[in-house]
């Protein structure tokens, strides 16, 4: 189904879903997702 075949209500639902997507992924204000902090004391940390 193409975008232009959707009703205005369906299009608005899609827009809302796209707006919520970053929140669902845990991304806020364009910041990258938080990375786990690697401790320097760990023997498997690559310099």
mmCIF file of the N, C-alpha and C atoms, coordinates in Angstrom:
data_MODEL
# 
_entry.id   MODEL 
# 
loop_
_atom_site.group_PDB 
_atom_site.id 
_atom_site.type_symbol 
_atom_site.label_atom_id 
_atom_site.label_alt_id 
_atom_site.label_comp_id 
_atom_site.label_asym_id 
_atom_site.label_entity_id 
_atom_site.label_seq_id 
_atom_site.pdbx_PDB_ins_code 
_atom_site.Cartn_x 
_atom_site.Cartn_y 
_atom_site.Cartn_z 
_atom_site.occupancy 
_atom_site.B_iso_or_equiv 
_atom_site.pdbx_formal_charge 
_atom_site.auth_seq_id 
_atom_site.auth_comp_id 
_atom_site.auth_asym_id 
_atom_site.auth_atom_id 
_atom_site.pdbx_PDB_model_num 
ATOM 1   N N  . UNK A 1 1  ? 0.845  -1.191 0.000  1.00 0.00 ? 1  UNK A N  1 
ATOM 2   C CA . UNK A 1 1  ? 0.000  0.000  0.000  1.00 0.00 ? 1  UNK A CA 1 
ATOM 3   C C  . UNK A 1 1  ? 0.885  1.248  0.000  1.00 0.00 ? 1  UNK A C  1 
ATOM 4   N N  . UNK A 1 2  ? 0.545  2.164  -0.859 1.00 0.00 ? 2  UNK A N  1 
ATOM 5   C CA . UNK A 1 2  ? 1.331  3.384  -0.975 1.00 0.00 ? 2  UNK A CA 1 
ATOM 6   C C  . UNK A 1 2  ? 0.853  4.444  0.002  1.00 0.00 ? 2  UNK A C  1 
ATOM 7   N N  . UNK A 1 3  ? 1.751  5.355  0.329  1.00 0.00 ? 3  UNK A N  1 
ATOM 8   C CA . UNK A 1 3  ? 1.452  6.436  1.269  1.00 0.00 ? 3  UNK A CA 1 
ATOM 9   C C  . UNK A 1 3  ? 0.226  7.217  0.825  1.00 0.00 ? 3  UNK A C  1 
ATOM 10  N N  . UNK A 1 4  ? 0.107  7.505  -0.483 1.00 0.00 ? 4  UNK A N  1 
ATOM 11  C CA . UNK A 1 4  ? -1.005 8.325  -0.962 1.00 0.00 ? 4  UNK A CA 1 
ATOM 12  C C  . UNK A 1 4  ? -2.337 7.583  -0.952 1.00 0.00 ? 4  UNK A C  1 
ATOM 13  N N  . UNK A 1 5  ? -2.320 6.281  -0.663 1.00 0.00 ? 5  UNK A N  1 
ATOM 14  C CA . UNK A 1 5  ? -3.564 5.514  -0.559 1.00 0.00 ? 5  UNK A CA 1 
ATOM 15  C C  . UNK A 1 5  ? -4.094 5.501  0.876  1.00 0.00 ? 5  UNK A C  1 
ATOM 16  N N  . UNK A 1 6  ? -3.290 5.959  1.816  1.00 0.00 ? 6  UNK A N  1 
ATOM 17  C CA . UNK A 1 6  ? -3.706 5.965  3.214  1.00 0.00 ? 6  UNK A CA 1 
ATOM 18  C C  . UNK A 1 6  ? -4.633 7.140  3.487  1.00 0.00 ? 6  UNK A C  1 
ATOM 19  N N  . UNK A 1 7  ? -5.533 6.939  4.427  1.00 0.00 ? 7  UNK A N  1 
ATOM 20  C CA . UNK A 1 7  ? -6.396 8.042  4.853  1.00 0.00 ? 7  UNK A CA 1 
ATOM 21  C C  . UNK A 1 7  ? -5.566 9.018  5.683  1.00 0.00 ? 7  UNK A C  1 
ATOM 22  N N  . UNK A 1 8  ? -6.080 10.225 5.873  1.00 0.00 ? 8  UNK A N  1 
ATOM 23  C CA . UNK A 1 8  ? -5.351 11.222 6.665  1.00 0.00 ? 8  UNK A CA 1 
ATOM 24  C C  . UNK A 1 8  ? -5.112 10.722 8.088  1.00 0.00 ? 8  UNK A C  1 
ATOM 25  N N  . UNK A 1 9  ? -6.074 10.007 8.660  1.00 0.00 ? 9  UNK A N  1 
ATOM 26  C CA . UNK A 1 9  ? -5.903 9.458  10.002 1.00 0.00 ? 9  UNK A CA 1 
ATOM 27  C C  . UNK A 1 9  ? -4.762 8.456  10.064 1.00 0.00 ? 9  UNK A C  1 
ATOM 28  N N  . UNK A 1 10 ? -4.659 7.605  9.052  1.00 0.00 ? 10 UNK A N  1 
ATOM 29  C CA . UNK A 1 10 ? -3.571 6.628  9.005  1.00 0.00 ? 10 UNK A CA 1 
ATOM 30  C C  . UNK A 1 10 ? -2.228 7.333  8.840  1.00 0.00 ? 10 UNK A C  1 
ATOM 31  N N  . UNK A 1 11 ? -2.196 8.371  8.008  1.00 0.00 ? 11 UNK A N  1 
ATOM 32  C CA . UNK A 1 11 ? -0.950 9.117  7.828  1.00 0.00 ? 11 UNK A CA 1 
ATOM 33  C C  . UNK A 1 11 ? -0.519 9.755  9.137  1.00 0.00 ? 11 UNK A C  1 
ATOM 34  N N  . UNK A 1 12 ? -1.477 10.301 9.886  1.00 0.00 ? 12 UNK A N  1 
ATOM 35  C CA . UNK A 1 12 ? -1.142 10.943 11.157 1.00 0.00 ? 12 UNK A CA 1 
ATOM 36  C C  . UNK A 1 12 ? -0.602 9.915  12.152 1.00 0.00 ? 12 UNK A C  1 
ATOM 37  N N  . UNK A 1 13 ? -1.150 8.704  12.138 1.00 0.00 ? 13 UNK A N  1 
ATOM 38  C CA . UNK A 1 13 ? -0.637 7.647  13.020 1.00 0.00 ? 13 UNK A CA 1 
ATOM 39  C C  . UNK A 1 13 ? 0.809  7.326  12.661 1.00 0.00 ? 13 UNK A C  1 
ATOM 40  N N  . UNK A 1 14 ? 1.095  7.267  11.359 1.00 0.00 ? 14 UNK A N  1 
ATOM 41  C CA . UNK A 1 14 ? 2.464  7.011  10.916 1.00 0.00 ? 14 UNK A CA 1 
ATOM 42  C C  . UNK A 1 14 ? 3.396  8.127  11.371 1.00 0.00 ? 14 UNK A C  1 
ATOM 43  N N  . UNK A 1 15 ? 2.945  9.368  11.238 1.00 0.00 ? 15 UNK A N  1 
ATOM 44  C CA . UNK A 1 15 ? 3.777  10.499 11.663 1.00 0.00 ? 15 UNK A CA 1 
ATOM 45  C C  . UNK A 1 15 ? 4.051  10.424 13.160 1.00 0.00 ? 15 UNK A C  1 
ATOM 46  N N  . UNK A 1 16 ? 3.029  10.107 13.935 1.00 0.00 ? 16 UNK A N  1 
ATOM 47  C CA . UNK A 1 16 ? 3.209  9.992  15.384 1.00 0.00 ? 16 UNK A CA 1 
ATOM 48  C C  . UNK A 1 16 ? 4.198  8.883  15.721 1.00 0.00 ? 16 UNK A C  1 
ATOM 49  N N  . UNK A 1 17 ? 4.103  7.768  15.016 1.00 0.00 ? 17 UNK A N  1 
ATOM 50  C CA . UNK A 1 17 ? 5.008  6.652  15.270 1.00 0.00 ? 17 UNK A CA 1 
ATOM 51  C C  . UNK A 1 17 ? 6.448  7.060  14.973 1.00 0.00 ? 17 UNK A C  1 
ATOM 52  N N  . UNK A 1 18 ? 6.649  7.798  13.885 1.00 0.00 ? 18 UNK A N  1 
ATOM 53  C CA . UNK A 1 18 ? 7.998  8.242  13.534 1.00 0.00 ? 18 UNK A CA 1 
ATOM 54  C C  . UNK A 1 18 ? 8.530  9.221  14.570 1.00 0.00 ? 18 UNK A C  1 
ATOM 55  N N  . UNK A 1 19 ? 7.658  10.081 15.084 1.00 0.00 ? 19 UNK A N  1 
ATOM 56  C CA . UNK A 1 19 ? 8.087  11.028 16.119 1.00 0.00 ? 19 UNK A CA 1 
ATOM 57  C C  . UNK A 1 19 ? 8.487  10.302 17.395 1.00 0.00 ? 19 UNK A C  1 
ATOM 58  N N  . UNK A 1 20 ? 7.799  9.210  17.719 1.00 0.00 ? 20 UNK A N  1 
ATOM 59  C CA . UNK A 1 20 ? 8.091  8.473  18.956 1.00 0.00 ? 20 UNK A CA 1 
ATOM 60  C C  . UNK A 1 20 ? 9.284  7.540  18.820 1.00 0.00 ? 20 UNK A C  1 
ATOM 61  N N  . UNK A 1 21 ? 9.653  7.209  17.602 1.00 0.00 ? 21 UNK A N  1 
ATOM 62  C CA . UNK A 1 21 ? 10.702 6.220  17.394 1.00 0.00 ? 21 UNK A CA 1 
ATOM 63  C C  . UNK A 1 21 ? 11.997 6.532  18.151 1.00 0.00 ? 21 UNK A C  1 
ATOM 64  N N  . UNK A 1 22 ? 12.535 7.750  18.080 1.00 0.00 ? 22 UNK A N  1 
ATOM 65  C CA . UNK A 1 22 ? 13.763 8.026  18.844 1.00 0.00 ? 22 UNK A CA 1 
ATOM 66  C C  . UNK A 1 22 ? 13.600 7.784  20.343 1.00 0.00 ? 22 UNK A C  1 
ATOM 67  N N  . UNK A 1 23 ? 12.443 8.113  20.902 1.00 0.00 ? 23 UNK A N  1 
ATOM 68  C CA . UNK A 1 23 ? 12.212 7.881  22.332 1.00 0.00 ? 23 UNK A CA 1 
ATOM 69  C C  . UNK A 1 23 ? 12.224 6.386  22.619 1.00 0.00 ? 23 UNK A C  1 
ATOM 70  N N  . UNK A 1 24 ? 11.605 5.608  21.748 1.00 0.00 ? 24 UNK A N  1 
ATOM 71  C CA . UNK A 1 24 ? 11.559 4.164  21.950 1.00 0.00 ? 24 UNK A CA 1 
ATOM 72  C C  . UNK A 1 24 ? 12.954 3.562  21.877 1.00 0.00 ? 24 UNK A C  1 
ATOM 73  N N  . UNK A 1 25 ? 13.819 4.162  21.068 1.00 0.00 ? 25 UNK A N  1 
ATOM 74  C CA . UNK A 1 25 ? 15.182 3.664  20.931 1.00 0.00 ? 25 UNK A CA 1 
ATOM 75  C C  . UNK A 1 25 ? 16.112 4.237  21.996 1.00 0.00 ? 25 UNK A C  1 
ATOM 76  N N  . UNK A 1 26 ? 15.600 5.151  22.811 1.00 0.00 ? 26 UNK A N  1 
ATOM 77  C CA . UNK A 1 26 ? 16.408 5.725  23.878 1.00 0.00 ? 26 UNK A CA 1 
ATOM 78  C C  . UNK A 1 26 ? 17.327 6.841  23.415 1.00 0.00 ? 26 UNK A C  1 
ATOM 79  N N  . UNK A 1 27 ? 17.048 7.424  22.262 1.00 0.00 ? 27 UNK A N  1 
ATOM 80  C CA . UNK A 1 27 ? 17.863 8.526  21.759 1.00 0.00 ? 27 UNK A CA 1 
ATOM 81  C C  . UNK A 1 27 ? 17.157 9.831  22.110 1.00 0.00 ? 27 UNK A C  1 
ATOM 82  N N  . UNK A 1 28 ? 17.886 10.760 22.707 1.00 0.00 ? 28 UNK A N  1 
ATOM 83  C CA . UNK A 1 28 ? 17.269 12.027 23.086 1.00 0.00 ? 28 UNK A CA 1 
ATOM 84  C C  . UNK A 1 28 ? 18.037 13.195 22.508 1.00 0.00 ? 28 UNK A C  1 
ATOM 85  N N  . UNK A 1 29 ? 17.340 14.124 21.913 1.00 0.00 ? 29 UNK A N  1 
ATOM 86  C CA . UNK A 1 29 ? 17.904 15.381 21.411 1.00 0.00 ? 29 UNK A CA 1 
ATOM 87  C C  . UNK A 1 29 ? 19.113 15.173 20.509 1.00 0.00 ? 29 UNK A C  1 
ATOM 88  N N  . UNK A 1 30 ? 19.095 14.146 19.692 1.00 0.00 ? 30 UNK A N  1 
ATOM 89  C CA . UNK A 1 30 ? 20.171 13.928 18.739 1.00 0.00 ? 30 UNK A CA 1 
ATOM 90  C C  . UNK A 1 30 ? 21.443 13.361 19.340 1.00 0.00 ? 30 UNK A C  1 
ATOM 91  N N  . UNK A 1 31 ? 21.421 13.038 20.619 1.00 0.00 ? 31 UNK A N  1 
ATOM 92  C CA . UNK A 1 31 ? 22.609 12.458 21.233 1.00 0.00 ? 31 UNK A CA 1 
ATOM 93  C C  . UNK A 1 31 ? 22.695 10.982 20.850 1.00 0.00 ? 31 UNK A C  1 
ATOM 94  N N  . UNK A 1 32 ? 23.906 10.464 20.679 1.00 0.00 ? 32 UNK A N  1 
ATOM 95  C CA . UNK A 1 32 ? 24.020 9.030  20.391 1.00 0.00 ? 32 UNK A CA 1 
ATOM 96  C C  . UNK A 1 32 ? 23.598 8.219  21.609 1.00 0.00 ? 32 UNK A C  1 
ATOM 97  N N  . UNK A 1 33 ? 23.160 6.995  21.414 1.00 0.00 ? 33 UNK A N  1 
ATOM 98  C CA . UNK A 1 33 ? 22.786 6.157  22.555 1.00 0.00 ? 33 UNK A CA 1 
ATOM 99  C C  . UNK A 1 33 ? 23.969 6.000  23.506 1.00 0.00 ? 33 UNK A C  1 
ATOM 100 N N  . UNK A 1 34 ? 23.676 5.936  24.789 1.00 0.00 ? 34 UNK A N  1 
ATOM 101 C CA . UNK A 1 34 ? 24.741 5.808  25.788 1.00 0.00 ? 34 UNK A CA 1 
ATOM 102 C C  . UNK A 1 34 ? 25.507 4.502  25.588 1.00 0.00 ? 34 UNK A C  1 
ATOM 103 N N  . UNK A 1 35 ? 26.808 4.607  25.601 1.00 0.00 ? 35 UNK A N  1 
ATOM 104 C CA . UNK A 1 35 ? 27.650 3.418  25.465 1.00 0.00 ? 35 UNK A CA 1 
ATOM 105 C C  . UNK A 1 35 ? 28.086 2.967  26.857 1.00 0.00 ? 35 UNK A C  1 
ATOM 106 N N  . UNK A 1 36 ? 28.185 1.667  27.051 1.00 0.00 ? 36 UNK A N  1 
ATOM 107 C CA . UNK A 1 36 ? 28.685 1.209  28.352 1.00 0.00 ? 36 UNK A CA 1 
ATOM 108 C C  . UNK A 1 36 ? 30.119 1.696  28.556 1.00 0.00 ? 36 UNK A C  1 
ATOM 109 N N  . UNK A 1 37 ? 30.424 2.103  29.764 1.00 0.00 ? 37 UNK A N  1 
ATOM 110 C CA . UNK A 1 37 ? 31.755 2.630  30.055 1.00 0.00 ? 37 UNK A CA 1 
ATOM 111 C C  . UNK A 1 37 ? 32.704 1.469  30.330 1.00 0.00 ? 37 UNK A C  1 
ATOM 112 N N  . UNK A 1 38 ? 33.775 1.396  29.539 1.00 0.00 ? 38 UNK A N  1 
ATOM 113 C CA . UNK A 1 38 ? 34.765 0.333  29.737 1.00 0.00 ? 38 UNK A CA 1 
ATOM 114 C C  . UNK A 1 38 ? 35.768 0.787  30.789 1.00 0.00 ? 38 UNK A C  1 
ATOM 115 N N  . UNK A 1 39 ? 35.969 -0.041 31.793 1.00 0.00 ? 39 UNK A N  1 
ATOM 116 C CA . UNK A 1 39 ? 36.940 0.302  32.835 1.00 0.00 ? 39 UNK A CA 1 
ATOM 117 C C  . UNK A 1 39 ? 38.356 0.000  32.333 1.00 0.00 ? 39 UNK A C  1 
ATOM 118 N N  . UNK A 1 40 ? 39.261 0.912  32.582 1.00 0.00 ? 40 UNK A N  1 
ATOM 119 C CA . UNK A 1 40 ? 40.641 0.751  32.123 1.00 0.00 ? 40 UNK A CA 1 
ATOM 120 C C  . UNK A 1 40 ? 41.320 -0.435 32.809 1.00 0.00 ? 40 UNK A C  1 
ATOM 121 N N  . UNK A 1 41 ? 40.804 -0.847 33.962 1.00 0.00 ? 41 UNK A N  1 
ATOM 122 C CA . UNK A 1 41 ? 41.414 -1.943 34.701 1.00 0.00 ? 41 UNK A CA 1 
ATOM 123 C C  . UNK A 1 41 ? 41.061 -3.318 34.117 1.00 0.00 ? 41 UNK A C  1 
ATOM 124 N N  . UNK A 1 42 ? 40.105 -3.343 33.178 1.00 0.00 ? 42 UNK A N  1 
ATOM 125 C CA . UNK A 1 42 ? 39.719 -4.622 32.582 1.00 0.00 ? 42 UNK A CA 1 
ATOM 126 C C  . UNK A 1 42 ? 40.828 -5.107 31.649 1.00 0.00 ? 42 UNK A C  1 
ATOM 127 N N  . UNK A 1 43 ? 41.248 -6.356 31.775 1.00 0.00 ? 43 UNK A N  1 
ATOM 128 C CA . UNK A 1 43 ? 42.347 -6.867 30.946 1.00 0.00 ? 43 UNK A CA 1 
ATOM 129 C C  . UNK A 1 43 ? 41.983 -6.970 29.462 1.00 0.00 ? 43 UNK A C  1 
ATOM 130 N N  . UNK A 1 44 ? 40.690 -7.034 29.135 1.00 0.00 ? 44 UNK A N  1 
ATOM 131 C CA . UNK A 1 44 ? 40.299 -7.210 27.735 1.00 0.00 ? 44 UNK A CA 1 
ATOM 132 C C  . UNK A 1 44 ? 40.057 -5.891 26.997 1.00 0.00 ? 44 UNK A C  1 
ATOM 133 N N  . UNK A 1 45 ? 40.330 -4.761 27.646 1.00 0.00 ? 45 UNK A N  1 
ATOM 134 C CA . UNK A 1 45 ? 40.129 -3.462 26.996 1.00 0.00 ? 45 UNK A CA 1 
ATOM 135 C C  . UNK A 1 45 ? 41.297 -3.192 26.056 1.00 0.00 ? 45 UNK A C  1 
ATOM 136 N N  . UNK A 1 46 ? 40.992 -2.875 24.804 1.00 0.00 ? 46 UNK A N  1 
ATOM 137 C CA . UNK A 1 46 ? 42.029 -2.564 23.825 1.00 0.00 ? 46 UNK A CA 1 
ATOM 138 C C  . UNK A 1 46 ? 42.325 -1.069 23.871 1.00 0.00 ? 46 UNK A C  1 
ATOM 139 N N  . UNK A 1 47 ? 43.608 -0.711 23.895 1.00 0.00 ? 47 UNK A N  1 
ATOM 140 C CA . UNK A 1 47 ? 43.979 0.708  23.950 1.00 0.00 ? 47 UNK A CA 1 
ATOM 141 C C  . UNK A 1 47 ? 43.849 1.341  22.575 1.00 0.00 ? 47 UNK A C  1 
# 
